[in-house]
Amino acid sequence: MAQITYVEAIRGALEEEMRRDDRVLVMGEDVGAKGGVFGATAGLFSEFGEERVIDTPLAEAAIVGVSIGCALAGLRPVAEIQFLDFIPPAMDQIINEAAKIRYRSNGDWSCPMVIRAPCGGGVHVHGALYHSQSLEALFAHVPGLKVVIPSTPADAKGLLLSAIRDPDPVCFFEHKALYRSLREEVPEGEHLVPIGKSRIARAGDDLSCITYGATVHEALAAAERLGQDGIDVEVLDLRTVRPLDREAIIATARKTGKVLVCHEANLAVGVGAEVAAIVAEECFQQLDAPVMRLGGPEVPAIPFAEPLAEVYCLGPEKIEAKLRQLAAY
Amino acid sequence: MAVSESAPAIAADLTQDQLRSMYRDMVLGRLLDDRILVLNRQGRAPFAISGQGHEAAQVGVGYALRRGYDWLVPYYRDLTLVMVMGMEPRDHLMASLGRAQDPNSGARQMPGHYGSRAHNIVTTGSPVATQILHAVGVATAFKYRGEDKVVVTSVGEGGTSEGDWHEGLNWAAVHRLPVIFLVENNSYAISVPQSRQMAVAHVADRGPGYGMPSATVDGGDCLAVFAAAREAVERARRGDGPTLLEAVCMRLQSHSSDDDQRRYRSPDDLAQMREHDPLERFRRQLEGVGVLAEGDADTIRKDCQRVIEAAQAEADAAAPPDPATALRHVYQEG
């Protein structure tokens, strides 16, 4: 198996699936000759041509709306929104159309499509307010959608293959800080990771840290530091934020009795609140501490300058501090 | 802009049976629309939206398509058009009365939100003009697979103010896709007149801005609409791209059962409109060329009434949806 990066895993999954299934096509801004602003579609244009790798007009609602039409007519479109920050013009198409097509037609129609978008930022990403947002909670609120946020190259490939083959619309958000920072062995060929199933990124007995996306790696770093002091942290990588893997959330909470949920997205009314509610409802008797949460502060997004960005971003230190607080409770 | 061909020249192109069938479809649409409004006033249908005054335009476009082959992405005034595509009066009465057998949505949506996979009618929601982009996507699929199918999508003139409208026309023109954008311009978006919707005289004036052929036709003239639609369909089918087709219609009823157009339209305006009812116009036209003999229109009307009576009896007897189904079909089952 080859050691590849996260973005190479995405690109490879698209290429393999397009070779396997001629219903799959890709559309978005700059996905053609340029291969996408992050290179996620590099080489596809030359292999599959302009009818299958479509450079679209600069119009996000249209990228999603036209993809919906393709799906209704039997294709398997993969739409790329260049940055998740620019998806709001397409929200009507996603929430009112894609998500509701199966329900509103009483199962007569379906909308199998993937909406890929780079998300997230960081102290050293410099994406500022409009190239760094984590908006997954907006989509996770909507019945009819699935929302997938892989944290590793192998998961990126395996979940993207599953997303393209899924019979319903899937939002597939890729943290841009992961694109080239990680390299790992990714199985070639059929490597399917099921949507809705989490993964224990690190097993532990004392505390549970439930998270997803790039924050998984920060949580793992924090867990290592606590491990040096004999505090054994389990890190649960949700992988999918809709539907949540309730069984795994409940299992880790019951196992350790102490839960921290953390994510880069704004804390209030976020995915973490839903996870905390599941733990409170299902594991009350087994808890040894209140469920704790860590997330983005009450500012719109990550500021540009590093001293400001540091205030927003989590990083292993903040997670470590919160875990120690939880351990001491 | 294209000028409508003269009616006799087109009539020569259609068989007498086709012309009678076109008239019958208009009458069926009108009488069913009337029946639905009555059910609403009786308190039996909670909501109704009327397409009266649009029948000639819808039949003209519908007859230019290959039924069971071409696709339609409609909007809420297309009662007559979806029946030309293959839906039946019973389907709509099931929807109006909220019956489980409503094929559009199983009574999940308000009536007037059409959709039927069996008849290539794409499911529609309430937001205005979102369907424009779906039609562009459907056409993308046709072109990608090398099929010579075409798709018609329709919208009112108010819907052409939406961003999705602009994005869709621009995209379709760039990729020369087989779509016909039908604007059923009845001069009012609920209460707002066209003059507050756009600064051009005709929606079709925007065609050149998109690099797309466009035409304004008299939507009360069924055969003129048919001629313009056929030209657009042929253009799309041979791979020469989209057309913007504006049919100038009249809205004989209020926007919906929750609206009263007497509050914002003058009595003169309303009276004058009714004098130009497209059904009467087409009847006189067909009688003038001998396609309808004396008494034929009456026979057709009675026949349509019978169809509607039977359909309503069926809908009256049909069951409402089982509450146990309310949570189904959010995602694929099984």
Interface residues (C-beta under 8 A of the other chain):
Chain A: L25 E51 R52 I54 T56 P57 A59 A61 A62 V64 G65 V66 S67 I68 G69 C70 A71 L72 A73 G74 L75 P77 P89 D92 Q93 N96 E97 K100 I101 R102 Y103 R104 S105 N106 G107 D108 W109 S110 P143 G144 K146 P167 D168
Chain B: W71 V73 D102 P103 N104 S105 G106 R108 Q109 H113 G115 S116 R117 V122 T123 G125 S126 P127 T130 I132 L133 H134 A135 V136 G137 V138 A139 T140 A141 F142 K143 Y144 G163 D164 E167 G168 N170 W171 V174 H175 R328 H329 V330 Y331 Q332 E333
